[in-house]
Amino acid sequence: MTSSTNTFASVFIEELEGRWKEIDILIDQITRSEDDVKNVLCRSAVVLLVAHLEGFVKETASILIKDLNAFVRFKDLPKIVQKTYCSRFLSPINDSGGIDYRIQGKLLEEFESLNAQLVVEPFLFERNKNPSPTVIETVLTNFGVKDFFTLIYQSNLDIVFENNRAETLVLSSELKDYLKLAVVSFPYNIELDKYSISQKEKKLKREESLWIAFIDELLRMRHSIAHGSNFQNEIGVPQLEDAIIKVRILQYAIALVLFASVIE
């Protein structure tokens, strides 16, 4: 593992604010529009918000792969990362998705000798999959993260569900600043305990997670809009602004946990 500055992750996080500009423009237009136009723009913002989350998950994984290729030899990668990469070259040998571990072992030996460069595709979900909680967890699991929503359950991030916008905005700004500093060099310097992000004694039930409930509801609205099953606007400006800040904080949480997975 090579220590260095100017990581791909640091550039990515630095540019992240600019990626929200189109939604900021929409919000500005919504607040100055008549009701009919406002409803159309609110519905458009929901679709765009989900697209932002989907794109973020994919790009964060891609950025991590770039840093791993730049600073870590294949033989020094976490074993789960090596094995996920190998899945690109292996077909299941049974209906349960089992693989031939003898072939996997030989592939790993060959890739170590060649110092193979990773590609991101084996770590991602299927194309055109909405960023459901299951999809998000699948991507993170491919990097060795177990039960992402259990990790952030009852963490400091839960303040977003307490209807205190001022404190939520402070948290978002703090997360952004912390993440910028944490990934400025490789290995990253991330302490998840700072935000009480940690493994819990018991596995989280789906219905216990406020984050899962939030994502499910956001995807339900997006699905309703995109497939034309509901032409009524279900979300007002305050609720939309609340959803936006939640997605931004969720993005920071995904990045923190994903980037931390390769330095433990």
N, C-alpha and C positions, 0 to 999 in steps of 0.2 A: 504494500500500500504506500502510495506516494503522497506526501503532504504538499499542498499547493493552495494558492489563492486564485481568485477569478474563476470560480466554479460556474458551470452552466446554471445551477440552481440560483445563485445570487443574482445573475442577470434576469432570470425568469421572475423571481419575486420582485425585483426592482421595477420590472415592466408591468406587473400585475394590475396596478391601479389604472393604467391606461386602457386596459382591456374592458374596464367597466364604463368607459366613456359613452358608448352607444346606449346603455341602459340609463345612464345619468341624463342623456339628452331626451330619452323617452319620458322619464319622470318629469323633466322640466316642461315638456310639451303637454303632458297629462294635466299638470296643475293649472295650465293656462287655456285649456280647451273646454268647449261646451260638452254637455253630458254625453251626447251621441258619439262624438269623437273620442272623448275620454274613455268610454267603455271599450271602444275598438283598441285604443292604445294600451289600456290595462291588460286586455287579453293578449295582445302582441308581446307585452313585457313578460308575461308568465311563460310563454313559449321560449322567448329569448333567454330567460333566467335559467330554465332547465337546460338549454343548449350550452350555456356558460358552464354549468356544473359538469355536464358530460365531457365537454372539451377540456376542462381543467383536470379531471381525473386522468384522461388519456395523456395530456401533455406533461403532467407532473411525473407520471411513470416514465415517459420518454426522456425527460430532463434527467431523472435519476440514472437511467441507463447510460446517458452520455457521460455523466460524471464518473460512473463506475468504469466505463471504458477508458476514460482519460487517466484515472488515478489508481486503479486496482487491477492487478494481474488476475487472470481467470482462476488460477489455483487458489487465490486468496479471497475469492468471493464467498459470501455466505452459501452454505450447501444448498439451501432452498432455492437460491437464485440460480445456481448452477443447474439444479434439477429441472426448474421451470424452463430454463432455456433449452435443455435437452428435449423437452416435450415437443418442441418444434419438429424434431426428426423422428419421433416415435408414434406409432399407431397403437391404439388399445388392442390388447390380445384377448379381451373378453367383454361382455356386455356391461360389466361394472366399471369399465375404464381402466382395468389393470394394465400394467406395462411389463415388458421383459426387462428385469433388473440387470441381467447379464449384459444386454446390449447397452443399457443406460450406463453401466460401469465402464464399458469400453469407450463409449462416447466421451464420458467425462475425462478419461485418461488422454484421449486424443485431443480434446479441446484444451486441456492443461498444457500439453506439449506444444500446441500451436498458439497458445495465449489467445484463444478465440475472442472476437469482439461480439458483444451481446447485440441483439436487436430487440425491439420492444414488443413486437407482435405476440409472442407467447405469453406475455404478462397481462395482456388486455382481454376485455370481454369481447363477445361477438359484435360484429359491425351493426350499427343502427340499434343498439340496445340502449334504452333509457337508463339513466344513472340511478337505478333503484338501490335500496340498501343492500340487497343481495349482490348486485353487480359491483358496487363499491367495495364490499367486503371481499369479493372474489379477486379483484385486482390486488388489494393489499395482502391477501393471503398468499398470492403468488410471489410476494417478496418476503414472506415469513411473518406477517402480522396476523395474529390470531384475534378474532372477535373484536373488530374495530369499535363497534358501537358499545361493547362492554367496556372497552378501554376509556371511552369518553363519557360513560354513564356516571352521573353525579360528580363530574369534574367541574372546574371553574367555568367551563364554557356554558354550563346550564343557566347562567345568569340571563341568557338571551330569552329564557322562557318566563322571566319574572316581570315583564312589562315595564322595565326601567330603561328607556331608550338612551338616556345619558350614560349610564354605566355600560350599556352594551356597546355604544360607540367608542368609549374609552377602551374596552376590551379589544375591539377590532383593531384599533390603532396600535395598542400594545402588542398584540399578536403579530401584526405586520412588522413592526420594528424589531421584535425579538427574532422573528424568522429571518429577516434580512441579515442580522448579525450572526445568527447561528450557522448559516450556510455560506458565509463569505469565503471560507476556505474548506479544504477537504483533508482529513475527515471532518464532517460537520460536528458542531458543538451544541447538541440539543439535549436538554434535560426535561423530559416529559413531566416529571414530578412538579415542576414549577407551576403547572396548571392542573395538578392532581389528576393527570391522565395516567391510569395504571390498571393492571389486571385486578379483577375482583375475585373473591372467593368462589362465587357461583356464577354460572353462565346466565347471561341476561335473557329474560323472556322478551320476545318481540314487542308485546304490548306494554312493557315497562319503559321502553325507550321513547322519550319525547322527540329525539332526533329522527328516529324511524317514522314516527307518526307524522312529523313535519314533512319529510321527504315524500311519504306516501300520498299525503294530501296535495302537495305541489304537483306530483306526477299525475294524480287524478284530474286536477284542473287542466293540466297541459294536455292530457289525453282527450278530455272532453272538448277542448278548443280545437286541437289539431285535426280531430276526426269529425268535427261538425255535429256532434251529438247534443251540444248545448250552445245556443246562440246568446244566452244571457250572461252578462258579466257577473262573476262571483266574487270579485275582489276589488276593494276600493283602494285609494291611494295610501292611506295609513297602513293597511294590511300588506300592500305591495311593498312599501318601504321596509316594513318589518321582515318580510320574506327575503328581501335583498340582503339585509344585514345578517340574517341567519345563514344564508348561503355563503356569504363572504367569510364568516367565522368558521363555517363547516369546511370551506376550502383550506383555510389556514390549518385547521386540525388535521385534515387529510395529509397535507404537506408535512407537518411536523412529525406525525406518526410514521409516514412512509419513509421520509429521509432518516429518521431515527432507526429504522429497522435494519439498516446496513452498517451501523456503527456500533451496535451492541456486541 
